[in-house]
């Protein structure tokens, strides 16, 4: 109940959500931002490994 009564925390969560939506077009969970690219939805580990390897090559 204490968490739900903490209006400052609720405001911070809403602000974070809005920022994600506006800056990165996040509209679903899970969403991932990799090098500025928004990736929506669950993916296999190999997908993320490939993305990261592409960035470090």
PyMOL commands that set and color helices and strands:
alter all, ss='L'
color gray80, all
select helices_A, chain A and resi 2-5+7-24+45-56
alter helices_A, ss='H'
color red, helices_A
select strands_A, chain A and resi 31-34+37-40
alter strands_A, ss='S'
color yellow, strands_A
deselect
rebuild
show_as cartoon
